[in-house]
């Protein structure tokens, strides 16, 4: 019997995605292009500044007058803003390179210039109380430990001083940081410290790697709460890669020596730059260096290298081609996350 003219129900399937992603609206595309235009325009503006020699002029002014000079500080902030808006520096670098100089300027104005009359008056009143109670000029009470009238004045002084910081930030065009100082100072302090490390300790690879692992762990926990199990599993795979990399960086000579002895397909191109090694190479080096011992329970002995490769394969599912080839139509579930988390904790505990 001929099948000619008979249409199989399986050949007419409309394979639309089972998870309906967001529909890209024309307004969203327009907004996206505006954002790209904004970035490009700021890059053009920065190029014009560079051609006009503005950065060199700012540096010369700072060398000559220092950041105590308000005009030099304004020019410095304008330059940093231009670099930030052109995506040449990160947000944390922008915060550190603007916030810290303004705080320095404020403190110079506060403690040397004595520019704030209302704070000077409070200083005078507190000094009178300190003299009344017999404190010498080099003595002071711990915070909240003095007489009630002194504590009240001290609290008022601190409130006013914070207001002056916000005013100074606004004075130099940093309204965004002034708002953050007022509403979420802990977040501002965190950004400032990250910026300080990014600028001054850029080559401190090991501490930076520890921080990255910690952040990825926290992100994995956060996305699990949103049931984004694919993201969580991939992050945990990256975490264990970081843990193995950290172990190799802590013994770089041995790691490089072992890397030269492993099979050719896994040998790194650069034996010295351990941060460039592939995930599979890190696993093999840690295995051959005896840094990946077997993990034993009451019932089973686990091969740590095999567990690490399991997480590596899960991490590699970030590549759409790999997923389409090896796991088509399959999505990660809570069970997959729990397995990945169990493997990660078991392996990471070997390196604590």
N, C-alpha and C positions, 0 to 999 in steps of 0.2 A: 504493500500500500504506500502510495506516494505521500510525502509530507508537504508537497508543494501547495502553497496557498494557505497552509496552516501556520498561524503565528503563535509561537510559544509565549506563554504569559511571562516567562523569565527574561525575554529579550526586550520587553517594553517597560521594564522597571525604570522609574525616575529616581536615580540614586541621589536624592537630596541629603544634605547633612542631617543626622538624627538630632544633633544639638543645634538648635537654631541660633546662629551667632547674630551679632547686631547687624542690622541693615545699614549700609553706608548711605547716609542721606546727603543730598546736594549741599545742604547747609553745613554739614560736618566737613565735607571736602573743602568748601569755601573757607571755613574757619582754619582748617589745616594749612591751606595755602597762604592764608594771611600770616600764620605763625612762621612759616618758612620765609615769607617775604620779610617779616620783621627781623629774623635772624640775618638774612642776606644784607639788609640795609644797615644793620649795626656793624656787620663785617666791613662794608664799604666805608662807613664812618670811621671805623678804626684804621682802615688803610689810609684814609685821608689824614688822620692824626699822625700816623707814622711818617707819611710823606712830608708833612709840615714840620717834622722834628719835635712834635709835642712831647712824646715820652722823654726824649733827651733833655728838653727844657725843664720838665718837671723834676727829673733826677738832679739836674744842676741846681735848681732852686732849693731842693731838699738838702743837698750837700751844703749849700751856702747858708740857708736860714734854718733848716731843720723843720720837723713837723710841729714845732711850737708856733710857727708862723701860720696864721689862719689861711692866707692866700695859697701858701704852699700845700697845706692840707687839703684845701678845696680842689686844687689841680690834681693832687694825688687821687682823691676819691673819684673825680671825673674820669681819670684814666682807668682806674680799677673797674668802675661801672661800665665803661666802654668795652673793656676786655671781657667782662662777665656777660654782657648782653650779646657780644659777638661769639659767645660760647668758647672763649679761649681759656677760661678758668671755671672751676666748679663753684657751686653755691657756697660750700664751706670755705673755700679759698677767698671768695668775695667777702664773706662775713669777717674772717680773720684780718684781711688786709684793709678793711675799712673800720670795723668796730674797735679793734685794739688801738689804732692811732687816735681815734676820737676820744676814747677813754683816757689815754695818756694826756691828750690836750686838756680834757676836762679836769683831770687831777692836778695838772700844772696850774691851771686857772684857779682851782679850789685851794690848794695848799701853799702855793707860792705867790700867785697874783692876788689871792684873797678877794676875788671879784664879786662874790655873792654877799650882799649886805645882810640879808635875812639869816644866812648861815653864820655870818660873823657875829650877829647879835645873840644867836643861840650859843655859840662858842663862849661868848663873854659871860652869859648867864651860868653856864655849866662850870666855867672856871671859878666864878664866885662861890658856887656851892662846894667845889673841891677844896678851895682855900678855907672855907668855913669849917670843913671837917678835917683840916690839917694835912691834906695830901700835898706832897711835894710836886714840883713841876714834872718830874720823871715818873710819877706814880699815877695809876688810874684804877678804877674799879672794873671788875669783869662785867660783861654785858648783863644787865638786869640785876646786878648785885649792889648797886649804890642806893642812896636814899630815894624814896619815891619821887620826889620832885626832880631829881637828877635823871631817873629812869624815863620819866615822861619827856623831858627835854631831849634826851638822847634818842628816843624813838622818833620824836618830831624832826630832829636833825637828819636822821637816816631817811625818813620819808621825803624831806625837802631835797636831800642830796640825790635821791633817785629821780625826783622830778627834774632836777638840773641836768642829769645825764640824758633823760629823754629830750629835754629842750635842746641840748647840745647836738644830739644825733639829728634832730629835725633841722637845726641850724645849718648842718652840713649836708642836707638833702638825703638823709638816711631814715626817712619816715618808716620804712618797712622794718628796720631794726629797732626803731623807737617803739613801734607797736608790739614787736615781739618781746622787748625788754619789759614792757608793761604787762603783757598777757601771759607770757610763757618764758620766764627767764632761764629756767633749767634747759629748755630746748636751745635757747640762744647760747648758753654756756657750752652745751654739747657741740653745736655747730662751730663755735669759735675754737674749741679745743681740737676738733677734727681738722679744721683749717690750719691751725698752728702746726699740727703734726704733718699735714700734707705739704706745707711750705718748707718747714725746717727739718723734717725727718723723713724726707721722701725715700731715702735709700735704706731705711730700717725695715728690711723685708720680713724678718721673723715676727716682730711685734705686730706689723700690719697684717700678716697672714693669720695670726691668732685672732685678731679683731674680725677679719673676714669670715673665719669659721664660726665665730660666735654670732655674727650678724646673720649668716645663712641659717644657722640653727634656729634663731629667733624667727626669721622669715618663714621657715618651714612650719613652725608651730602656728604662726598667724594664718597662713593660707589653709591649713587643715581646718581651722575654725570656719572658714568659708567653703569647706568641702572641695577645695581645689587640690585634689590629691595628686594630679600629674605634676603640678608645680612643686608640691612638698617632696615627692619622691626624687625629682631631679635635683632639688636643693640638697637633699641628704646625700645623694651621690657626689655632688660637688664638695660637700663637707668632708667626706672620707678621703677624697682626692687631696684636699687641703691638709688633712691629718697626716697622710703618707708623705706629702711634700715637706711638711714641717719636720718630720722625723729625718728625712734625708738632709735637710738644711742644717739640722743640729749636728750631723756628722758628715760634713761635705766631702772630706777626703775619702772616707770609707765608701760613701755612696758613689763617688766618681770611679773609684777603683773597681767596685762591684759592677757598675754599669758597663765597664769595658769588657767584662767577662761573660755577659749574658748573650743569648743568641742574637744573631745579626739583625733580625727583623724588629727587635725591641730596643736595640742600642740607640741612644740619643745621638743626634747630630752634633750637639755641643755638650761635652762632658762636664764643662765647668758651670754652665748656666742651668742649674737644677730647676729653676722655675719654668724653663721651656720644655721640660720632659713631659711626655704623654702619660696619661693615667695608667695605661697598661705597663709602661716602663717603670713607673713608680711602684706598682704592685710587685713586679718581678724583682726589682732591686731590693725592696724591703723583705721579700721572701728569701732571696739568696743571702742577704745580710743577717738573716735570722732575727729580724725585727717583727716577723709575722708568725709567731708560734701558734700551734694548734690550740683551739679552745675546747676544753672538756667540761661536760656536765655529768650528771649521774648516769645518763643514758647514752649520750652520743659524744663522739670526738669530732669537732668541726675543723675543716681545712680553712684557715683564715684567708688564704689567697683566693680560694674559690668563692668565699663570701664577698670578698672585695670585688672580684670580677662580676658577681651578680649585681652589686650596686653600680658598677661601671656600666653594665649593659642597660640598666634602668635609667642611669643618667644620660646615656647616649640616645634615649628615646626623645630627647629634645629635638632631634633631627626628623623632620616630617618624612623624609624618604625612608629612613630606617623603620619608622612606625608603619608606613604604608606597605613596606616589604615584609616585615616580620610580625606585626600585630595589627593588621587591618581591621577596622571597625571595633577594636577593643579599646576601652578607656580604663584608666587606673581607678581602682576603688579603694575604700577605706582599708580593706584587707591588705592591699598592695602597700599602702603607706605603713601599716603596722609591721609588715614583714621588713620593709626597708628600714624603718626606725629600729627594729630589733637588731638587724645586722649592723647598723651604724653604731648603736650603743655597745654592742659586743666587741666590735673592732676598735672603736675609739678608746674603750676602757683599757686596752692593751698598751696604750701610749701615755696614760696619765702619770 
